[in-house]
């Protein structure tokens, strides 16, 4: 697999089964690891299950993209007082896994976050930090499982294509061979030891995930 690409096979498995995180539908999915900090420093020099190891895989069908995050942790930094579900503004101040997606031919992109408590946030970014639509609705669904004994949490994003494509002024249905811009992130812990982890490092001086030029590729494939 190319270092900057995630190949995503189509699936005909029932969406509820995919959301539950069951192993069978995900067997055909390639996976990547978030194993570097935002500045490209390695998060671990081994292949072991270090404290903030993060694995991601993805699937798609004609209506939705699905991302599965599997995360190790040593301690959790969460905010139950923010309430369940979402959208929750400033959720990025908690432990979260994040997906940034840019449709083909668009300069806009979309940010999705989920916490170990199942809280979530969806955002339309027109221009990073200057023009951001927090009122945009993606109709995102998430399912999260937290295993405090094993010190792991996992989650599945179910992201509809239609709201992203409509917002980006294209309504062509997705098809195999389409290439989306994408980056994957994880925030874990509290300052001064907070970890800013990235699939494709943004290489900024200070931690900053909003660097579209650093995006890798999500490539849609036919069903395997």
Buried (B, 14 or more C-beta within 10 A) or exposed (E): EEEBBBBBBBBEBEBEEBBEBEEEBBEBBBEBBBBBBBBEEEBBEEEEEEBBBBBBBBBBBEEBBBBBBBBBBEEBBBBEEBEEEBBBEEBBBBBBBBBBBBBBEBEBBBBBBBBBBBBBBBBBBEEBEEEBBEEBEBEBBBBBBBEEEEBBBBBBBBBBBBBBBEBBEEEEEBEEEBBBBBBBBBBBBEEEEEBBBBBBBBBBEEBBBBBBEBBBBBBBBEEE
